[in-house]
Each structure stands twice: as C-alpha cells, then as structure tokens.
Amino acid sequence: MPVIPGSQAQVHEVHNARFTSLVRPGTGSVELCVWQTEVRAGSVGVPHRILGEEAFVLLSGAVTMTIDGESAPMRPGDAAVAPAGSLIALTNSTDESATLLVTVRVGFTAELPDGSTFTPPWAS
C-alpha cells in the first residue's frame, strides 16, 4: 500500500521522549525507517552510541544536538546527520516540547551507556 494510515502508527515512550513509528518493516518498508520524536520540555538527552547513520530534521521547538561531544542548537527546519559509531544525545532545555522527524536504515541498533545494545521497536 503506498499510504500508511496514521492510525497504524505505534507510539513508544522512552527516556523523556515519545517515538511515533511511521515507516518500518512492520508497515511495509524494506530499507528505511522513519519516525517522529517528541522531546519533552526540560529534558536532558541520554547519550548513546548509534551503530548506523541517523538523520534528524527539527519540525518544531528547539533542541541541542550533541554528536561526539560537539553540541549545536537546532531550530525548525534545521537538519543533522550523525555518522554510524557516533555518540549522540538530544537535549531540550526550553519550556516547550520539540518535534523531530528521524530516519535510519532497517536493522538500526544503538549501544546504551551500560554497554547493552538496543534495537528500537519503532525502527523494526
């Protein structure tokens, strides 16, 4: 089916953020995953190492993106690409939530601070 109804989106709450799965193998994709992330106001991102490239587009609000220790503010319309193997974190120090569109390849995993690996359910 060329259109994936929003009613099929799965929502997951993890680390002060809401992940709404839009495109993933469970909705018919073979290569790509796309989700929307809502980062709550006043939240500090949990640093984690991504084991595949990840791209972000800020749709609303403001966040600080940190990739391998280098931090930069993001405003609506800004984009960021985090290379595979980088350590990333998103922080929202404002008093309003921020929304990003995120994409990765199918099979994406991340390494958490305790060394465990995590395959996000919104990307599988």
C-alpha positions, -999 to 999 in steps of 0.1 A, spaced: 0 0 0 15 34 -10 0 52 20 4 42 56 -25 55 76 -16 74 108 -39 51 127 -13 23 122 15 43 139 28 28 171 38 51 199 66 43 224 77 63 255 114 61 263 138 85 281 116 116 283 106 113 246 77 99 226 85 80 194 58 76 168 67 49 143 57 59 108 77 38 83 93 5 92 92 -31 82 60 -37 101 43 -11 78 58 -25 46 93 -8 43 123 -29 33 152 -5 36 141 26 56 126 36 89 110 70 96 96 81 129 86 113 147 103 120 181 87 144 206 114 155 231 97 168 263 105 203 277 133 204 301 147 170 293 184 160 291 192 135 265 207 101 273 240 97 255 240 66 233 262 52 205 244 46 173 255 17 152 241 31 119 238 65 104 208 86 117 193 118 101 172 143 120 150 173 109 136 195 136 100 203 128 91 224 158 106 237 191 143 238 198 168 212 209 206 209 213 221 181 193 253 166 206 273 143 183 306 130 195 309 158 221 302 186 197 269 204 206 248 227 184 214 243 187 187 232 162 157 254 152 128 243 130 140 234 95 175 225 107 188 190 99 216 169 114 233 137 103 250 115 129 275 91 114 275 54 124 295 48 156 290 83 169 278 91 205 247 113 204 222 130 227 193 154 222 185 179 250 156 202 252 163 229 277 132 250 267 98 251 283 80 236 253 83 202 236 102 198 203 94 175 174 118 159 150 115 136 120 141 109 121 153 83 96 176 53 97 181 21 77 162 -10 87 183 -30 113 194 1 132 207 -5 167 222 16 194 245 9 224 233 22 257 255 36 285 256 2 302 270 -14 271 239 -32 261 225 -29 226 190 -17 218 170 -22 186 143 4 188 108 -11 183 99 20 162 126 10 137 118 -27 133 
